[in-house]
């Protein structure tokens, strides 16, 4: 899980990230996104990395992408 909103109306975009361990039903912190955003896409790539693209930072629509390498 990456980014999202902290608070409501207006949404304060975040750059936090967490990993979920389904076997142990546990969330743990991961490296933060380079830019705070919400409403972005996160796509698992065939090499196991995750492409995070687009989003909104609370002020503007973002045209950016970054790769997360677990």
Backbone torsions as a table, in degrees:
resi	resn	phi	psi	omega
1	UNK	NA	136.5	-177.4
2	UNK	-143.1	140.7	177.5
3	UNK	65.9	-162.4	179.8
4	UNK	124.8	-158.6	-177.5
5	UNK	-116.3	143.9	171.3
6	UNK	-118.2	110.2	-177.9
7	UNK	93.2	178.8	-176.9
8	UNK	-132.4	148.7	169.3
9	UNK	40.6	77.2	4.9
10	UNK	-91.0	160.9	177.8
11	UNK	-76.3	130.5	173.6
12	UNK	-98.6	107.8	-178.0
13	UNK	-60.2	145.4	179.9
14	UNK	-119.1	162.7	176.4
15	UNK	-116.0	11.9	-178.0
16	UNK	-72.9	157.3	177.3
17	UNK	-144.9	148.4	178.1
18	UNK	-140.6	153.1	176.7
19	UNK	-111.0	141.1	179.8
20	UNK	-107.4	128.5	175.6
21	UNK	-102.2	101.0	-175.9
22	UNK	-65.5	-32.9	-179.0
23	UNK	-63.2	-42.1	-179.0
24	UNK	-100.9	0.7	-178.5
25	UNK	51.7	54.0	-173.2
26	UNK	-138.7	137.5	174.1
27	UNK	-100.3	141.4	175.5
28	UNK	-137.1	150.2	-179.2
29	UNK	-63.7	148.5	175.1
30	UNK	-128.4	173.6	177.5
31	UNK	-58.7	140.4	-178.5
32	UNK	-71.6	157.2	171.7
33	UNK	-66.1	156.2	176.7
34	UNK	-70.8	-27.9	-179.5
35	UNK	-136.5	138.8	176.7
36	UNK	-67.1	136.0	177.7
37	UNK	-162.6	160.8	169.0
38	UNK	-137.6	169.2	179.3
39	UNK	60.8	27.7	176.0
40	UNK	-93.0	176.0	173.5
41	UNK	-106.4	151.2	174.0
42	UNK	-131.6	117.6	-174.6
43	UNK	-120.6	124.2	176.4
44	UNK	-74.2	123.9	179.6
45	UNK	-91.3	161.3	-176.6
46	UNK	-62.5	-21.9	178.7
47	UNK	-88.1	4.8	178.3
48	UNK	91.1	-8.8	176.9
49	UNK	-81.5	165.1	-178.6
50	UNK	-121.2	127.2	176.4
51	UNK	-93.3	120.2	175.5
52	UNK	-107.7	124.0	-173.8
53	UNK	-138.9	148.9	175.6
54	UNK	70.3	-152.3	178.1
55	UNK	112.7	-171.7	-177.6
56	UNK	-141.8	135.7	-177.3
57	UNK	-104.4	11.6	-178.9
58	UNK	99.2	-16.8	179.8
59	UNK	-125.3	-39.7	-173.6
60	UNK	-142.1	154.2	171.7
61	UNK	-74.0	134.6	-175.1
62	UNK	-97.3	138.4	173.2
63	UNK	-116.8	74.4	-176.8
64	UNK	-143.4	163.3	174.5
65	UNK	-147.9	157.4	174.0
66	UNK	-151.9	157.6	-179.2
67	UNK	-109.0	131.7	172.7
68	UNK	-103.1	127.5	179.8
69	UNK	-114.6	101.2	-177.5
70	UNK	-65.0	NA	NA
